[in-house]
């Protein structure tokens, strides 16, 4: 499986914020991850692609949108300008 490894240099403050956001994201996306796992477990190998693939992508897009919303909300709480 290909691994996407994005190297980003952060200041100690940014690293602390990243860790805080990570914890929030993990909790917020727990149901999405569970739904994805259940969806995949319910399908035989021959049905993983096609319709199931698009269902997984829909969940992934929802997770991405949720991540952006959470990051923006967390920044606004801290008074970080847009």
N, C-alpha and C positions, 0 to 999 in steps of 0.2 A: 504494500500500500504506500502510495506517495505521501510524503510528509511535507507540509507547508510550514517552513520555519522562518518567520519574519524576525530579523534581528533589529531591535530598537533600543538605542541607548537612552536611558532615563536618568534623570537626577534622582537623588534619594527621595525627594518629596514626590516626584512623579511615580516612582516605584511604589511608595506607600499608597498613593491614590489608586494605582493599578491593582494592587492587592485588595484594597477595600472594594473596588468596583467588581473584581473577580468574585469575591464572596457574595455580593449582592446578585450578580448575574447567575451564579450557580444555583442559588436559592430560587430566583425568579424563573429559571429555565428547567427546573427539576421536572415539572409536569410535561414539558415539551420533549425532554429527553426520554422520559418514561413512555410517552405516547409513541415516539419513534421506535424505541426498543420493542414495544408490544406489537407495533405494526410489522416490523421486520420478523419478529418471532412467529407471527401468524401466517407468513407466506412461505410456500415451498420455493426452492432455488429457482425454479423455472418462472416464478412470478415476481422476482425481486426487481426486475426492470420493467419498463413500460409504465403502467398506471401507478404501481407502487413507488417507482422512482420519482414520479411527479408529486406524489403525496409526501414523500420524504423531503423533497425540495421545498414544498410549500411550508412545511414545519421549519426547515432551516431558514427560509426567508422571514418567517414570523419571528424566529429567534434573533435574527440580525436586526430587525426593526425594533425589537424589544431592547436589545443591547444599546442601540443609539438613543432610544427614549430614556433609558436608565442613566446613561452617561450624561445626557443633557440635563436631566433632572438633578443629578448629583452635583453638577457644576453650578447650576442655578442656586442650589442650597448653600454653596460655598461663596456665592457672589462672584463667580468667575465670569468676566464679560464674554459675550459671544463674538 
